Amino acid sequence: MWHGVRTKAGGGLAFLISLWMLLFSFSGPLAAESETKQGDQASEEQPSDEDRIDELERQLQLLSEELERLQLGQVTEEEPLTGRYGLAPSASKIYGVERGASLGGYGEAVLQDFSTENDDGTASGKLNQFDFLRAIVYLGYKWNERFLFNSELEVEHASTELGGSVSVEFAYVDFLYRPEANFRGGMVLIPMGFLNELHEPTIFYGATRPQVENVIIPTTWRENGGGVFGDVGPFTYRSYVVAGLNSAGFSSGSGLRGGRQKGSRSLAEDFAWTGRLDLTGFPGLLMGGSFFLGGSGQGELTPTGAEIEGDVHLFDIHAQYTYRGLQLRGLYAGGSVGDAALINESLGLTGRSSVGSELAGWYVEAAYDLLGVAADSAWSVSPFLRYEEYDTQAEVPRGFERNPANDRSVFTVGFELKPLSSVVLKLDYQDFGNRAGAGTNQWNVGIGYQF
């Protein structure tokens, strides 16, 4: 059945106590009548009929108020959402259902106001735009306590007629064996970084996602495959075997991003192994790492007949600490691409347009909820700042050159307002820089939701 509502255990207990007191008040007159036959002295110690009527009326009023409160609670108090197995609360709703279907989703829209000039004073040529980035539906079904299906269907940029798309972001079947070991198969999210699995707009700061988790870790990254996941004491883990990347989509500026096959007729000449381990045993602290190892050649040959292996080694280490309204976060991601020179040959890339043989990036972020110490406040107002550096050409093969425009930095400062935990308004300013002096700064205004 659909994920529904609940009532407080304390409310049910108060109802039982009130009912017991009501029955006790009814039994009072019968006991008093029996005791009056034992003498005038005992009769004088019993309450009068008027007192008993007043007490009965008081108990009836209490019972009426408690019944009304419980009925209102059933209508208005929604069961809190919680994340499970690395997924966001709205994406995890199926795990809270005993049997049947669950429905969730999220969406976000961003207004971007670009500077008319680059850092070097040349015209940026960028036009402001207001885009409904994503509209998502999570749909799941649970057959029994062991087997369930979960999926995410995404519409990007509002319309397929104007350059948007409709995609399956994940769709998998779980076999829940025990907390320490469960099994998953289908289209899965690669378990790297902070945002590839947790990418709902109410979860991350800023109207746009960090660039390191967009370029170095090509969020959102998903692929066909399967594996195991679970919790072992203070540790959580996920490990899958999936179809590898396709080096035919690699580039100098976007790194590995174009190599995602997205589960659409994925070439499977090369597979990859990906995994993640997090420690969550200390209050407020999360720390861990992840990796992705696999070939990307997918059977491709260069014009001279050389076979491309294209081994990709990518990893990240990350940590987050939260205390009351404070959140601190840091991430480093880096990796290498084998046969980068052969990939360049296959793609016809020369000079500064080379695919990077090494790529790397990092960021640190701090935010503080000004209302976080107010237990009775449903609102939050959180200023934040983030600094990141990343380079998709940290190294290039011999005979090629690095493009200074790919050695980039971003400083983001802004705040977010949440009238509810599931609705967010965002405003931030981003200072983009690179070693070529061609960065374009921008303002962003965003709105997001999840349910």
N, C-alpha and C positions, 0 to 999 in steps of 0.2 A: 504494500500500500504506500501511498505518498508519505514522505517524511513530514510529520505533523507537529502538533503542539503537545505540551505536557503541563501538569500542575505541580506545585511544590509539595514535597513530602510533609513539610511543616503544616501546610494548609489542611491536609487530610487528617493529621494528628489532632489539630485544633477542632475539626469537625467532630471527631470521635469523642473528644473530651466534653464538648458542648452537649452532645447527645446523651452521654452518660449522666451529666449533671441534670439534664432535663428529666430523665427517667427517675433519678434519685429524688427530685423535688416532688414527683407524683407519688412516690412511695411514702413520703413524709406523712401525709394525712392519715393513711391507713395505720401506720405504726403508732401515731399519736392517739388514735381512737382506742387502740388496744390497751395502751398504757394508762389511760384515764380511769380504767376500772380498778387499778391497783391503789388508788387513793388520791385525795385532793392535793397532797404535796407534790406528787409526780405530775399531776395535771398542770399545776402552776408553772412547772419548768418547761413545758412545751410552748413553741411559738403560737401566736394567735392565728386565726384564720386569715386576718388581714395581712399579717407578715408573710404567710405562706403564699398568698395570692401575689404580693409584690415581688417575692423571689421568683415565682413562676413566670411572671411577666418579664422580669429582667433576663432570665435564661432564654425565653423565647426570642427576645430582641437580639441577644448575642448569637443565637443559632441562625436567625434570619440574616444578620450582617455577615456571618461566616459563609453561608450558602451563596450570598450575592458576590462576595469577594472571590470565591472559588470559581463561580461561573464566569466572571470577568477575566480571571486569570487564564481560563481555558481558551478564551478568545484572543487575548492580547499578548500573552507571554509566549514568545517563540523560543524553541529550544536552541541554545547557543550552538553555532557552527564551530567545528574544530577540524584542523587539518590532519590527514592521515597519510603515512607512508610517503612523505615528501611532497604531497600535493596540497594545494590551497584548500581552505574550508569549503568553498563552493564546489570545487572539483572532487571533494571527498565525501559528498553527501550520501552516496550509495553505501558507504561503509557503516552508516548509522541506521540503515533500513533493515528491518527483520526479514522482509520478503517483499518483492514487487519492484516498482519503478521509483526513480528519483529524478528531479529536475533542478538544474541550477544554471548559472551563467554569469557573464560579466561583459562590460563594454567600456569604451573610452573614446573621447573626442579631444583633439588638440588644435588650438589656434597658434600658428607660428608666425612671428613678426621678425623678418630678417633685416639685418643692417644693409644699407644700400652700398656700402664700401667694405672691401676686404681690409685686413690689417695693413697691407702695403699701399693702401689708398686707391687701388683700382676698383672699378665698378664690380659689385658682386653679381649683378644680373639675376638675383633671386627674387621671386615674387612671393608675397605673403600668401599663406593658405590656411584654410580651416577644414580639417579632415576628420571624418568619423573613422578613426583608425580600425576599430575592431568591434564586432558584435558576436558574442560567443554563446553557445548553448551547450551545457553539460547534460548528457542523458545517460542514465545507468539503469541496470536491471539486476536484481539479486534473486537467483533461483532458490538458494537455500543458504545455510550458514557457511558452506564451503565454496560455492561457485557464484561469481558475479561478472557482469560486463560493465565497463565504464568507457565513456567517449566524450570527445570535445569536437564540436563542429564550429568552424570559424568563417565569418564573412569579413573580408578586409576591404577597407576603402569604400564601403557602402554599396557599390554597384559594379557588377561584372561588365557592364556596358561601357564603363568609363575607367577601365584599368584595374578594377578590383578583382577579387578572387574568392572562391569558396573552397575551403580545404578541411580535411580531417586532421586535427592536431594530434590527437591520440585516439586509439580504439583498441582495447585489449580485454582479455579474459583473465581473471585471477582465480587461482585455486588456493584458498586460505587453509593451510595445513596446521600451522601453529605460529605463535608470535615470532619465533626465531627463524622460521623458514617457510616462505610462501613462494608460489610460482606464478609467473606472468608471461603471456604471449600475445602478440599482435603488433600494432604500431605503438611504440613506447617513446617517451621523452628521454633524451640522453641526460643522465643525472649529473650534469656539470654546473658549477657556479651557483649563485643564489637565485637567478631569475629564470633559468630554462624550465624548471618545474614550477616555480612560484612566480608567475608573471602577471598576476592580476593587478590592476592599477591601484587598488587600495592597499597593496602590500609594499610597493617600492616608492621611494621618494623621487620627486621630479615628474614633470609632465611627459618626459621621454625616458626610455631606459638608458642606463649607463652604456657608453660607447664600447667599453671593454667587453661587456656582455652582449654586444651586438656584432662586433667585428672579430675579436680574438676568439671568444666563445660565440658561435653564430646562433644566438637565441632568436626565435624559438627553433630548436633543433630536435627533430623526431625521425624515427626510422623503424622499419619492420624488423622484428626480432623477438627475443624472449630471454628470460632468466629468472633469478631469484631475488628476494628482498625480505627484510625483516628487522626486528629489534632484538639485540642481545645485550641485556643489562643496560648500561648507559650509552651503548652504541647503536646506531641505525645504519643500515647498508642497503645498497642496490647494485646488482651486477647483471649485465645483459650481453648477449652476442647479437649483433645487428649487421645489416648490410653496410658496407663501407661507403666512404665518400667517393665522389667522382671528380678526379683531378681536371677533367675537361672544363669544369666551372670555376677553377681557381683564378685569382687575379692579383695584381700588385696592390691595389688599394683596398679591396674588400676581403682579402685573405682567403679563408676557407669557405666563406659564406655561400658562394655560388656553387660549391661542391655538394651541398645538401641534396639528397635525392627525394626526401620528403615522402617516402613510401610509395611513390608513383612509378610503377614498373621499374623499381630499383634494380640496377645492374648488380649481380651477385657473384661476379668473378672474384671479388675481394670482400672479405668480411672484417669486422672489427670487434674488439672487446672493450667494453666501457664499464666503469664501476665507480662507486662512491662510498666513503665511510665518514660518519660524523660522530662526534662525542657531544652528548647533551646532558651529562651527569651533574653539572654544576648549575645552580640557579642563575638564569639569565645569560649563560655562556653557551655558545655553539662554536665548535671549531672542527675542521676536517679538510678533506681533499678529495679530488676526483681525477679520473684519467680517461683517455680514449686512445686506443692503439689499433691500427689497421691499415691495410693497403688502400690505395685510391686509383690505381691505374685502370682497373676494371677491364683488362684485356686490351687496352689501347696500345698501338704501336706508333712510333715516330715515323716521319716520312722516309727515314733511312732504314726502317725495319727493326729498330731497337724496342724491346718491350719495356713498358713503364711499370715499375712496382709502386712507386709513390707512397712509401710508408709514412703515415702521419702519426706522430707522437705528440699528444696534447695533454696538459695537466693543469690543475689549479689547486691552490691552497687558499682557504678562506676562514674568517673568524668574525663572530658578531657577539656583542655584549649589550644587554639591556638591563637597566635599573630604573625603576619607576618611569619617568618620562624620557630618560636618556637612552639613545641607541647609538652605538659605535659599530662600524662595519669596515672590513678591509678584505681585499681579494687580489691575488696575483695569478695570472694565467700566462702560460708560455708553451711553445712547442716547436717542432721541426717538421719539414716536408722533405722526404727523400726524393731523389731523382728530379730535383727542381729544374736542372738544366735540360733534361729530357722533356719535362712538361712544357718548358718554354719553347723547345723545338717543335713539339706537337702543336702548340697553340700559335706559333709564329711570333712569339714575343721577343723583343730585342731591347738593348739599352736599359733605360730606367723602368720599363714596363715589366720587368722580370717578376715572376712569382717568388715570394720570399722563401728562402730555405730555412729561415728561423723567423718566428713572430712572437711578440710578447706584449703584455700590458698589465697595468695595476691601477687600483683606485682605493681611496680611503673616503669615508663618509661619516658625518656626525649629524644627529638630529635631536631635538629636545621638544617634547610635548609640554607646552606651558601650562596646560590644565591637567597634566598627568598625575599630579599629587592630590587632585580633588576627587575623592572617591565618589562623590555624588554628581559629577559632571559627565554627561553623555557625549559632550563635544570634545574635540581636540584641536589645538592650534599648534603646529609644529614647524618652526623655522629649521632649515637644514643647509648644509653645504657639502659639496663633493669635489674632489680633485682627482683627475685620472690622466695617465699617460699610456700611449699604446703605439706600436709600430708594426705594420704588416710586412715590413722589409728590414727587420732587425739584422738579418744577414741575407745576402743573395749569392748565387753561384758565381764562380770565377768567370770573368769575362762580361759580367753585367754590372750595372750601377744601381745604387740605392737612390730613390726619389725622396728628397727632403720633405715633400708635401705629405708623405706617408708616415712621418715621424711627428705624431700629433699629441696635443694636450687639450683638456677641457676643464674649465672651472665653472661649476654650477652652484648658484645660490638662490634660495627661494623659500617658500613656505607652503604648507598644505593645511586645509581646513576640512575637518570631518564633523558634520552635524550628526552622523551616525557612523558606526564602525564600517558599514558597507557602502557608504557614499563619500566621495572625496572631491574637493575643488583644489586646484594647484595653480601656482604662479611661480615662475622662475626665470632667471637670466643666465645665459650660457656664453662664456667667453671661449671661443674656439681658436686655437693657435697651432701652427706647424712651422717647421724649420724653413719653409719656403716663403713664409709671411703671407700666406693666402687664406688664413682663417676668416670665417664669416660669423660674427656674433649674432645672437637672436634672443628674443623674448618668447616665452611659451605660456599659454594658459590652457589648462586641461580640466576635464571633468571625467570621473569614472565611477563605476558601481560594480557590485557583485551581489548575488543572491543565491 
